[in-house]
Amino acid sequence: MLLELVGLSKAFGQTKILDNIHLEVNEGEVIAFIGTSGCGKSTLLRLIAGLDKSYEGTIKCSGEKVTGVHEDLHVIFQESRLFPWLTVKQNIEVGLVEKNEASLARAERFLGHVGLAEEGRLLPEALSGGMAQRVAIARALVSQPRLLLLDEPFSALDQLTKLDLQHLLQKIHQKYQTTMLLVTHDIEEAIYLADRIVVLKNNPGEIKQVLTVTEPRPRKRTSPSFIKQKQTLLTLLDKANHA
Ligand SMILES: Nc1ncnc2c1ncn2[C@@H]1O[C@H](COP(=O)(O)OP(=O)(O)OP(=O)(O)O)[C@@H](O)[C@H]1O
């Protein structure tokens, strides 16, 4: 097991945001978190990332208690957060833990993996939103972290670019089997990418249900079984919101 959350609770002042979260995540799994706005999804990712150390319960990553920011993981946010004064290639190299011949060659390969082999010398100002997010994905993965946290990574993109990047993430996962935790508002994205979908309810944020996605990979959004899983998730979300 890579990640273990035991009785995790979080309050801001008197307000309880997350309550008694239990979850075990295996190496290589993709877990999606879905739930209404404000139910605590981003708060949960921040705790797992070690960015917020005030909580009750236990968070263990690779068997070690999380007590602060750790090197085993990277986070991808809604916006790419690239350094505007560095080229695309240099931005990817920022993700390297150490720079040597092998790791620099890996950065070059990742440029290709995310479809930007020809754009390495460009500055971020010359990129579209989708291209910038491709760079962010390459930067996060170039050091091959054990865990990738994604906080609504595609929500600022247009629908076609989003489909494109979801496909890219699926391909990268097939190749590297990186464990991923994905916060999303997009039901189809969750079913397309995740092995399990954690449905959270609001006030306070609790796990309402965990849905296992049985759809074989590579997934096809138009297949009857995919559409059926979408309906199941919609029903679950409806129940979670009106409980
Ligand atoms: N630093 C903070 N101080 C006080 N309250 C906070 C803080 N950060 C988040 N909150 C509150 O915690 C709750 C959960 O916020 P969070 O951003 O985790 O929700 P979310 O599920 O990710 O929402 P969304 O889907 O809209 O991004 C919200 O009510 C928010 O106002």
The ligand as an ORCA input file, in Angstrom:
! r2SCAN-3c Opt
* xyz 0 1
  N      -7.388     28.406      4.844
  C      -8.686     28.289      5.104
  N      -9.253     28.926      6.163
  C     -10.561     28.794      6.446
  N     -11.417     28.049      5.719
  C     -10.925     27.398      4.647
  C      -9.540     27.501      4.287
  N      -9.334     26.738      3.174
  C     -10.540     26.208      2.865
  N     -11.487     26.611      3.739
  C     -12.896     26.194      3.737
  O     -12.933     24.794      3.756
  C     -14.018     24.321      2.949
  C     -13.476     23.309      1.962
  O     -12.676     23.996      0.991
  P     -11.979     23.218     -0.202
  O     -11.316     24.226     -1.062
  O     -11.175     22.109      0.330
  O     -13.260     22.610     -0.932
  P     -13.372     21.912     -2.350
  O     -14.230     20.714     -2.168
  O     -12.023     21.693     -2.925
  O     -14.142     23.042     -3.165
  P     -14.143     23.360     -4.731
  O     -14.722     22.152     -5.380
  O     -15.040     24.547     -4.840
  O     -12.727     23.642     -5.146
  C     -14.678     25.541      2.337
  O     -15.804     25.859      3.105
  C     -13.621     26.610      2.450
  O     -14.214     27.872      2.596
*
